[in-house]
Amino acid sequence: MIELTETQSRELNATIPPELRVLDPETKQEYVLLRAEVYDRIKALVQVDEELPISTMYPLLDEMAAKAGWDDPALDIYNDLIPRDK
């Protein structure tokens, strides 16, 4: 673990949202510093359980799409724009 200097700590705590982009001057590589609790939440969202079949996520994906408005009947017009083989 790397301990921040006082200046770095002030800068990190002054940023909103709780993230900070930093640049390694030697490699020019950019990094994003996040608070640990934010990182843990993101990690939990993207962590894949290899034993879990993707099909178990379909109901959740349907629910999320509905909340985002994808089930709006006004969007049905887009189905007519997709070319279909006859």
C-alpha positions as a Markdown table, in Angstrom:
| # | Residue | x | y | z |
|---|---|---|---|---|
| 1 | Met | 0.0 | 0.0 | 0.0 |
| 2 | Ile | 1.2 | 3.5 | -0.8 |
| 3 | Glu | 0.7 | 6.2 | 1.8 |
| 4 | Leu | -0.3 | 9.6 | 0.4 |
| 5 | Thr | 1.5 | 12.8 | 1.3 |
| 6 | Glu | -0.5 | 15.6 | 3.1 |
| 7 | Thr | -0.9 | 17.5 | -0.2 |
| 8 | Gln | -2.1 | 14.4 | -2.1 |
| 9 | Ser | -4.5 | 13.6 | 0.7 |
| 10 | Arg | -6.0 | 17.2 | 0.6 |
| 11 | Glu | -6.4 | 17.0 | -3.1 |
| 12 | Leu | -8.0 | 13.6 | -3.0 |
| 13 | Asn | -10.5 | 14.6 | -0.3 |
| 14 | Ala | -11.3 | 17.9 | -2.1 |
| 15 | Thr | -12.5 | 16.1 | -5.3 |
| 16 | Ile | -16.2 | 15.4 | -5.9 |
| 17 | Pro | -17.2 | 12.8 | -7.0 |
| 18 | Pro | -14.9 | 10.6 | -4.8 |
| 19 | Glu | -12.4 | 9.9 | -7.5 |
| 20 | Leu | -9.3 | 11.4 | -8.8 |
| 21 | Arg | -7.4 | 10.9 | -12.1 |
| 22 | Val | -3.6 | 10.8 | -11.7 |
| 23 | Leu | -0.9 | 10.7 | -14.2 |
| 24 | Asp | 2.4 | 8.8 | -13.8 |
| 25 | Pro | 4.9 | 11.4 | -15.1 |
| 26 | Glu | 7.4 | 8.7 | -16.2 |
| 27 | Thr | 5.1 | 6.4 | -18.1 |
| 28 | Lys | 2.3 | 8.9 | -18.9 |
| 29 | Gln | -0.1 | 6.1 | -17.7 |
| 30 | Glu | -3.3 | 7.5 | -16.3 |
| 31 | Tyr | -4.9 | 6.0 | -13.2 |
| 32 | Val | -8.1 | 6.6 | -11.3 |
| 33 | Leu | -8.1 | 6.6 | -7.5 |
| 34 | Leu | -11.3 | 5.6 | -5.8 |
| 35 | Arg | -12.3 | 5.3 | -2.2 |
| 36 | Ala | -12.2 | 1.6 | -1.2 |
| 37 | Glu | -16.0 | 1.4 | -0.6 |
| 38 | Val | -16.7 | 2.7 | -4.1 |
| 39 | Tyr | -14.2 | 0.2 | -5.6 |
| 40 | Asp | -15.7 | -2.7 | -3.6 |
| 41 | Arg | -19.2 | -1.8 | -4.9 |
| 42 | Ile | -18.0 | -1.6 | -8.5 |
| 43 | Lys | -16.0 | -4.9 | -8.1 |
| 44 | Ala | -19.1 | -6.7 | -6.8 |
| 45 | Leu | -21.0 | -5.5 | -9.9 |
| 46 | Val | -18.5 | -6.7 | -12.5 |
| 47 | Gln | -17.2 | -9.8 | -10.7 |
| 48 | Val | -18.3 | -12.9 | -12.6 |
| 49 | Asp | -19.0 | -16.2 | -11.0 |
| 50 | Glu | -17.8 | -18.8 | -13.5 |
| 51 | Glu | -20.2 | -21.3 | -12.0 |
| 52 | Leu | -23.3 | -19.2 | -12.6 |
| 53 | Pro | -24.9 | -19.6 | -16.0 |
| 54 | Ile | -25.6 | -16.3 | -17.9 |
| 55 | Ser | -29.2 | -17.3 | -18.3 |
| 56 | Thr | -29.8 | -16.7 | -14.6 |
| 57 | Met | -29.2 | -13.0 | -15.3 |
| 58 | Tyr | -31.9 | -12.7 | -18.0 |
| 59 | Pro | -34.8 | -11.8 | -15.6 |
| 60 | Leu | -32.6 | -9.1 | -14.0 |
| 61 | Leu | -31.6 | -7.7 | -17.4 |
| 62 | Asp | -35.2 | -7.6 | -18.4 |
| 63 | Glu | -36.1 | -5.7 | -15.3 |
| 64 | Met | -33.3 | -3.2 | -15.8 |
| 65 | Ala | -34.3 | -2.7 | -19.4 |
| 66 | Ala | -37.9 | -2.1 | -18.4 |
| 67 | Lys | -36.8 | 0.5 | -15.8 |
| 68 | Ala | -34.8 | 2.2 | -18.4 |
| 69 | Gly | -37.8 | 2.6 | -20.7 |
| 70 | Trp | -37.0 | -0.1 | -23.2 |
| 71 | Asp | -40.5 | -1.6 | -22.8 |
| 72 | Asp | -42.2 | 1.6 | -23.9 |
| 73 | Pro | -44.6 | 0.8 | -26.8 |
| 74 | Ala | -43.5 | 3.9 | -28.6 |
| 75 | Leu | -40.2 | 2.1 | -29.2 |
| 76 | Asp | -41.9 | -0.7 | -31.1 |
| 77 | Ile | -41.5 | 1.4 | -34.3 |
| 78 | Tyr | -37.8 | 0.5 | -34.2 |
| 79 | Asn | -38.7 | -3.2 | -34.8 |
| 80 | Asp | -40.0 | -2.2 | -38.2 |
| 81 | Leu | -36.6 | -0.7 | -39.1 |
| 82 | Ile | -34.7 | -4.0 | -38.6 |
| 83 | Pro | -34.5 | -5.9 | -42.0 |
| 84 | Arg | -35.9 | -9.4 | -41.7 |
| 85 | Asp | -35.3 | -12.3 | -44.0 |
| 86 | Lys | -38.5 | -13.4 | -45.7 |
